[in-house]
Amino acid sequence: QVQLVESGGGLVQPGGSLRLSCAASGRSFNIHTMAWFRQAPGREREFVASITWNGGRTSYGDSVKGRFTMSRDTAKNTVYLQMNSLRPEDTAVYYCKLANYWGQGTQVTVSS
């Protein structure tokens, strides 16, 4: 069993920044890729970003390219999502994903 715990969400004004964290723990597991998704009210869950554990190769959804950066700390089994130039349309619950496991989500609200 794997547990994923997200943190770092909150309320921010348009143009602001937030940094999300997701820590993985549990029984021994091998991480190949971790990812962030988000879901706004009334919309389907959307891919945001992913990172490979070996090599740190990243991939981003079109709506966040150039504004969001995903990174990882392999010693802490933790990934991060640095979100800059936030827009109201970035408002959503952000989820961390590892294989078939999902975190509980953290709310990000972008509003003036």
N, C-alpha and C positions, 0 to 999 in steps of 0.2 A: 504494500500500500504506500502511495506517495501523497504527501500533503504539499499544497501550494498555497502560500499566504502572500497576498498582495497588500501593499500599503502605498501611501503618498498621494492619494486622491484628495480632492477638495474643490473649493470655489475660487476661480481666478478670473480676472478681467480679460477681455479680448486683447490679444497681443502679449499676454503674459506667458509664464512658463511654469511647468510642474515636472517633477521627476517621480515616476512610479518605480516601485521595487517589487520583486517576486522571489521569495525564498522557497526552495524545494527541500523537503526533508522526508524521512521515512526509511523503509528498508532499503537495502543496497539496490541501486539502480544505475543504469548507464544512460547518460544523457547524450542524445544525438543532436536534437534541435529543440529549442524552446521558442514559444511564440506569444505574441499579444494579439488579442481580438477585442472588439468593442461592440456594444449593442445599445442603440438609442431606442427610446420608447416607440413602439409601433414599427420597428425596422428589424431586418434580419441581422444576425451576428456577422460582423465584417472583419476580415483580416486586416491587421495593422502592420505587424512587423514580425520577423523571425530571425534567429541567429543560430548558426551551427556551433556546437560545443568545441569541436576541434577546428581551429582556424578562425573562428569568429566571423564567418561570412554572413552578411546580413541581406535581408530582402524586405521591401516596404510596399505597402499599398499605395496606389497612385495618389490618394487624397492626402497622404502625410509625407510624401517624398520631399526632402529638402527642409522639412520642419521638425521631424522626429528622428531620434537616434537611439538605436537599441545597442546595449552592451552587456557583457557578462563578467562575473567574477567567479572563476572556476573553483577557487579555494573555498568560497562561501556558498556554492551552488545557488547563486543568485543572479537574476537578470534585472536590468534596468531599462526604463523607457524615458528618455529625456524629451520632453515635449515643449517646443518653442513656438512663438508666433501663433498661439492658440486662437481658435475661432469659435464662435457659438456653435457651429455645426460639429465641433469636436466633442460636444457634450454627450456623454454616454457612460455606461458601466464598462470598465475595462477589465478584461479577464486574461489571466496567464494560463498557458497550456503547455503540458509536457506529455507527449504520447497521447493516451486516452484520458489523462487527468486534467481537471480544470480547477482553478482557484475559485474563491467565493465572489470575487469581483470587488472593484473599488470605484466609487462614483467620482467622475470628473464633470464639473459644471463650469462652463465658460459663459459669463454673463456680466454685464455692467450694472 
